[in-house]
Amino acid sequence: MKTLKAFFKSFFSDVVGHDNRFLFGCWCCAVVSILCFGLVLGTDSVSILGVAESREYHVNFDSSVEIKHVHVLPNQIVKKGDLLIELSQADLDLQLRTLRARFDRLSAEIKLRKQISLLARDIPHLPDSADPLQVELNDTKREIDLIESKLRNLFVFSEVDGAVGSVNFKDGEKAPAFAPLITLVPINPTYVSGYVNENLRSSVKVGQTMVVSSVAGAKVQGQVISVGSRIVPIPQRLLRIQSLPAWGREVVLKIPESNEFLLGEKVTVRHSWGITLFSTAQADESETQWEPTHPTIENIHFPAQITDQFRPEVSGLVYLPEVRQFAVISDDYPNSRPLILLMNQHGEVAEQMLPIEGLDKMEDIESISVQDSYLYLLSSLSATKKSHLKKERQLFVKIKRDGLKFQLEKDMDLRTALLDAIKNSSDRVLRDIYSQAQGGREDDLEVEGHFVKGDDLYLALKRPILFKNQGIILRIKALERALTKGRISPDDVTVAYQFQYQLPNVDSEIYLTDIISEGDLVYVASSCRDEQCSALWKLSPGAKTAELVQEFNVRKLEGIAVSPNPRQIYGVFDAKHAKFIAIPFLTAKRRE
């Protein structure tokens, strides 16, 4: 310390001099100022003019309708569930009367034939599937249900809180098919559309955050969700000199719903100094911080076209971004032939049941995962309740997907290959798993969850449970080689995670039901064996204990998947009536 003081004293007295201290200080300030200005001027400063807007909701129908009564006016504020308009469709009424008459006639004919068969006992009784009258009656009933469903849709309710944009038809008028009857807009804007001038050098990228402000002083932070890939004319309103045309790239930002902007208001989007496009967390994960949410468990709605054939036992789902739908699977199917069902984010399942070409039989399907343009399906790998091993219950399959077309690419008997690989393993945990995988009702191998990451397959074991409240996730490397050869090298099987998890105030045994990978984290679904409870957990790399994300008072949380917009974890429950829940990221621990 004395040496440092002596150095500075010598420097200022011998080098700078007593008379030049002021001049030396001025030079130091000048150098620092030049460096600061260079930093500011050398970075990419972004200032974009944009318009605060929101997506309009259009009410239309796929067939012509007659306007019976309009209950709202333009610019009227409505809440979710408010009645907007009543419609009439004479064609549907006529079809319904015709179908009901046919149904009554067929019912009478079947009753009459049954009475005749009682008198003439030598007439054999036909099963329903072989009785033409019964088949026609069932078809008529399905058509009646479809028409009645369309008639219920003639009462149109608001799906969002917002304002009526426009009412395009009056009472008594007829509207053609797909014509927008009413438009709805949210009360507050939800995104900003702006343009970056082609002459400006900027580094705006998807995922960055920016400050959005208005002339009135309102200010929020949002996230860039789209950057145009072509140069287009900038609208005249957003030109800095309105008489001078300009071109640029369109940039779209998502902003929180709670803001003070007016719809259509001109705003400024800034990212100063090129340090960060927004000073807050990323919009996808911070959405839950902008507006607290309280997720609830809701029913999954299956159309009659599906429930007339079988009752799906939902066991897993994955999100397909191309169609913005979830691909949903069931434990069992008619004739054990797997089908892909499509479900939207509101739990509404589409009528289509999509087959998998080349995969004629697969039983007890417990999990589904997606990677690039491939789907993967996994059976439970367990024996039947009668302790019988069936090949159809031991399959792992790789499916090529092209839009909504699914084609089997590879499959393997995963149970046999896995047990052969760990039979003589040097890992004590793997040997214990093998010793308890006897194919019995109590001791067996059973897997209910998996995901594929790169060329690795991760398996969440439901059984065996080596220790109470302990979960085990296995990792199988070189998946493509295993699928091609039908066997697994012993060196390719390891224990990826062995962790503890315990629900508060719950003594029941817990077992794993599904796993998904999200970045470096693994999210785990579990269910209680004897109590009405399920839970979602989070595993960090190398963690020995799982962190509880959310607990539910419903059993059989069977599958989980991530949906990107908004970014949430969706879970499905295999109950008497299948249910689902949407869990925002970063929610607090609580029981629903």
C-alpha positions, 0 to 999 in steps of 0.5 A: 500500500505504501509503495502504491502511494509512493508511486502516485505521489512520484507520478503526479510530482515528477511526471505531471507536475503540480502546475499541470494537474488540471490539464491532466484531469481534462485530458483524462475526461476527454479520453473517457468521453471519446470512448463512451461516444465510440461505444454508443455510436458503434453499436446498432441502435434500433428505433422502429415506428409501429402500430399497436394491434390485435388479432380479430376473431371472425364469426362465420359458418361453413354453410349459408345461414339466416340471421335470426337476431343480433344481440350486439352493436358495433364497439360494444364491450362483451365478455366471454360467454355473452350471446352475440347472435342467433341464427336460423338454418332452415335446411338443418331443420328440414334434415333433422325432421327427415332423419327423426322420421327415418329413425322412428320408422327403423325403430318401429320395424326393429320392434316389429321384427323382434315381436315376430321372432318371439312368435316364430322361435326358429328365426335366429337372432342376428347380432347388431353388427350383422343386422342391416336395419340396426346398422342403418338405425345407428347411422341415422342416430349419428347423423341426428347427433351431428345435425343437433350439434350444428343447431346448437352452434346457431347460438353464437357466444363470445369466446373472448373478452373484447369489443365488437368490431363490426356487424355485417348483417341485420336481422332477417338477412341471409349470409353466404357460407364463410362470410364473416357475420361479426368480428371481435377484437380484444379490448387491449392490443396484443401485438405491435407491427412495425418496419425496419427501414432497409437503409438501417443496419440492425440486428433485430432477431426473433426472441429478442425483447424491445421497449414499446412506448407511445406519445402519451407516455405508456410503456411496456416490454415485449418480445420479437416473434417475427422478422420479415424475410423480404423488403416491402413498402412501409405504410404511409402512416409509419413514414417519418417523411410521409411524402417520401416513400420507403421500404423495409422489413416487417417486424412483429412483437408480442406485448402483454395483454395488460397495457395502456395502448389504444387499438391502432395507436402509433408506437415507437419500438426501441433497442438502444445501445445494442446491449439488449432488446428488452430489459426484462425476461423473455416474453415466452416465460415471463408471460406468466409474470405479467398476468397471474394464472390459475390453471384448472383441470377441464374435460377433453371433448370427443366427437360422437364419430369417435366415441361411437367406435371406442372410448379413448383411454388417453395416455400421451400427447405431443405438439405438432407445430405444423398443424398447431394441434396435439397428437394424442394417443390412447392405451387401447384401440379397436382391433389394437390398430393404433390411430392418431387423434388431434386435439386443440389447446381447448381440449377439443378433439377433431373427428379425424382418426389418422391411421399409421401406414404399416403399423397394423397392431400395437397394444398398451401404447403408453407414451409418444414423443416427437423429434424433427419429422418423426414420431415415436411410440412406446408400448408399456413393455409389460406382461398382461394381467395374466402374466403373458408376454405379447410382442404387440405390448413390447414394441418401440416404433419410429414413424415418419410424418408428412403433414397428417400422413404417418408411415411406419419406418422402423420398429423393435422388440424393446423389452427383449433387447433391453433385458438382454442388454442389462442381464449381465451389467456391471451396474448394480441398479441395472442388475436389480431391474433385471432381477425384478423384471419377471413378467408377473403382476407384482414384479415386472418391467413397465415403462410409461414415459419416454423421450428421444434426444438426438440419438439417445432414448430415455425411459421412465420406469413405472416398475420396478420401484427399487426404493419407495419414492425413488424414480429411475430414468434409463438412457439408451445410446445409439438408438438408430443402430438399435432400431436397425439391428433390433438389439442393444449393446450392454455398454449403451444402457446407463442410469441417466437419473436416479432421484427422490420425490415425495409429495407433502402429506402423501404416504401413497406409493408414487410412480412415473407416468411420463417425461419430456425434455425442455432444454437442459431440464427434464419434466416428470409426470407422476401418479399416486397408486392408492390416493387421488393425487398426481404431480408434475416435477422438474429435474435439473442436470445432476439433481438427486431430488426432483423439484415439485412444480404442481400437485393435483388431486386427481390420479393418472396424469398420463402424459405431458407435452409443451405447447409454444404459443403460449408456452405451457405444459399440457397434461392429460389425465386418464380418468372416467372422463378424460381431462387435460390441464394447461400449466404455465411455466414458472407457476408457483407450487400449489394444489389444484 
